[in-house]
Amino acid sequence: MAGRGYRKARSAFDLPGVSLMVGRMGWLDAGHVAVTAGYCALLWVVQAVVYPQFGRVPAEAFKDYHAAHMRRISRVVIPLFAAEGAVALAVAALRWSGQPLLQGLSVGLYAAGALLTFLVFVPLHQRLQAGLRPGQLARLVRLNVLRAGLSSARLAVVLWISTAGAGG
């Protein structure tokens, strides 16, 4: 391929699309987009795949299944959620004067998702530890659409913030 006008990439960050994106945005913005998109994607996977699978678990196995789910999903969710919050605050602190409305909206959407998670989803999952009862799964799926929607709106704001300051 090198003889046809292509050069060999030295690393994943040397690929044309990645280096172009990072070059225009900068590492902080690229990281902001990456963690926000990662968390948003995770919420939609939970919505489309994980929560619907809960209903297929036999009642006598649900407690063990849910406990294993919580252990495993926490290893992914907690670092991603913390990174998203840290990067959101860093970007807002560094860029507040240039984009106060967008930065406030970004942090506000993150805060709304965090409140929904801690005030609604954590207690819901704690109740699920006792076993799945009628209506709980439907409530979980219905409310997660709101959480995934907030995250999607935040991703749109983050993309706007990241590309608006990138010379575009």
C-alpha positions, 0 to 999 in steps of 0.5 A: 500500500505504501507505493500507492500514495499511502503511508504506513501509520506508526500508531492508531493516533497517526491514522489520517482520520484520528490525526485530523480529528485530534489536530483540529480539536486538540486532545482535550476536546477529542477526549471530551467527545470520546468519553461522552460518546462512550458513555452515551453508547453504553446507555443505548446498549443497556437500553437495547440489550442489557435491560431487556435481557433481565426479563429472560432470566428465570425468577429463581436465578435473577438475584445471582444474575443481577449481582453479577451484572452489577459487578461487571457493569460497574467496572465499565460504567464507573470509570467512564462516568467519572472520566466524563464528569472530570473532562466536562468540568475541565473543559467548562473551567477552561472555556467558560468565558468563550462559550458560557451557554454551551458549557453550562448546558453541557455540565447541566445535562451531565448533572441531570444524568448523574442525579437521575442515576443516583436518585432513581437508578441506584435505588431501583437496582438496589430493589432489584437485588431482592428479585424482579417484581412486576413493573420494575423492568418496564420502569427501568427501560422507560426511565433509561430512555430519559437517561440515554436521551439526556446523554445523547443531547449532551453528546450533541452539545459536546460535539458542537463545543468541540468543533466550534472551537476547532477552526471550523 
